[in-house]
Amino acid sequence: MVKNSLKLQFHKTYFALTVLLFCIEVLIAMYVHDTIVRPYIGDVLVVILIYCFIKSFLDLKVITAAIFVLLFSFGVETLQYLAIVDKLHLQNSKMARTVIGTSFSWIDILTYVIGIGMVLLVEKTVKKSY
């Protein structure tokens, strides 16, 4: 019987990437008000950001972390479809509207898949394996 245990670790490279991507996301949110970078590139980057954050602290296989992040992002998008911000009466909370979002989009699902695809490609190239 193989025992699976979640091993904590601090990985400074992933953490540095997390900080960098977070800064980029904040800059996009504050200063970019276009129809390409903010809605699409921002969504591609956010799944990469979440992936790097998880890998900063947890010793997970690349594919495990990638699938978790993809499922998590799909879950958030589902909450948008269900209008959870309104149902929780948080429509006046800028934080809730920003973090959870307010509108479902199939394009967002595609951007999340593209972001995780980029993660898998980079990880395969850098590590030569999963």
C-alpha positions in Angstrom: 0.0 0.0 0.0 1.4 3.4 -1.0 0.8 6.2 1.4 0.2 9.6 -0.1 1.2 12.4 2.1 1.2 16.1 1.4 4.6 17.5 1.9 5.1 21.1 2.8 8.1 22.9 1.3 9.1 26.4 0.4 10.2 26.9 -3.2 11.7 30.3 -3.7 11.5 30.3 -7.5 7.8 29.6 -7.5 7.3 32.2 -4.8 9.2 34.8 -6.8 7.1 34.0 -9.8 4.0 34.3 -7.6 5.0 37.8 -6.5 5.9 38.8 -10.0 2.6 37.6 -11.5 0.6 39.1 -8.7 2.2 42.5 -9.4 1.5 42.1 -13.1 -2.1 41.3 -12.3 -2.5 44.3 -10.0 -1.0 46.6 -12.7 -3.4 45.1 -15.3 -6.4 45.6 -13.0 -5.4 49.2 -12.1 -4.1 50.5 -15.5 -5.2 48.4 -18.4 -8.8 49.0 -19.6 -8.8 47.4 -23.0 -10.5 44.5 -24.7 -7.6 42.0 -24.9 -5.1 42.2 -22.1 -7.4 42.7 -19.1 -10.1 40.2 -20.0 -8.0 37.5 -21.7 -4.3 37.8 -20.8 -5.2 38.5 -17.2 -7.2 35.2 -17.0 -4.4 33.3 -18.6 -2.0 34.7 -16.0 -4.3 34.2 -13.0 -4.2 30.4 -13.3 -0.4 30.5 -13.7 -0.3 32.7 -10.6 -2.4 30.3 -8.6 -0.3 27.4 -9.8 2.9 29.1 -8.8 1.4 30.0 -5.4 0.5 26.4 -4.7 3.9 25.1 -5.9 5.6 27.7 -3.6 4.4 25.8 -0.5 3.3 22.3 -1.5 5.4 19.5 -3.0 2.9 18.3 -5.6 3.5 16.7 -8.9 3.2 19.2 -11.8 0.1 17.4 -13.2 -1.6 17.2 -9.8 -1.2 20.9 -9.1 -2.2 21.8 -12.7 -5.4 19.8 -12.5 -6.2 21.2 -9.1 -5.8 24.8 -10.4 -7.9 24.1 -13.5 -10.7 22.5 -11.4 -10.5 25.4 -9.0 -10.8 28.0 -11.8 -13.7 26.1 -13.3 -15.3 26.1 -9.9 -15.0 29.9 -9.6 -16.4 30.3 -13.1 -19.3 28.0 -12.1 -20.0 30.3 -9.1 -20.1 33.2 -11.6 -22.7 31.3 -13.6 -24.8 30.8 -10.5 -24.5 34.5 -9.7 -23.1 33.7 -6.2 -22.1 37.3 -5.6 -25.7 38.4 -5.9 -27.1 35.5 -4.0 -24.7 36.2 -1.1 -25.8 39.9 -1.3 -22.2 40.9 -2.0 -23.0 42.9 -5.2 -21.8 46.1 -3.5 -18.5 44.6 -2.4 -15.8 45.5 -5.0 -13.5 42.9 -3.4 -16.1 40.1 -3.9 -16.9 41.2 -7.4 -13.2 41.3 -8.3 -12.1 38.1 -6.7 -15.1 35.9 -7.5 -16.3 37.7 -10.6 -19.8 38.3 -11.8 -20.2 37.0 -15.3 -19.8 33.5 -16.6 -17.9 33.1 -19.9 -16.9 30.1 -22.0 -14.0 32.2 -23.2 -12.7 32.4 -19.6 -12.8 28.6 -19.4 -10.7 28.6 -22.6 -8.2 31.1 -21.1 -7.8 29.0 -18.0 -7.1 25.9 -20.2 -4.5 27.9 -22.2 -2.8 29.2 -19.0 -2.5 25.6 -17.6 -1.4 24.4 -21.0 1.4 27.0 -20.8 2.3 25.8 -17.3 2.5 22.2 -18.5 4.6 23.2 -21.5 7.1 25.3 -19.5 7.3 22.6 -16.7 8.0 19.9 -19.3 10.6 22.0 -21.0 12.3 23.0 -17.8 12.1 19.8 -15.9 11.9 17.4 -18.9 9.3 15.4 -17.0 6.1 15.5 -14.9 
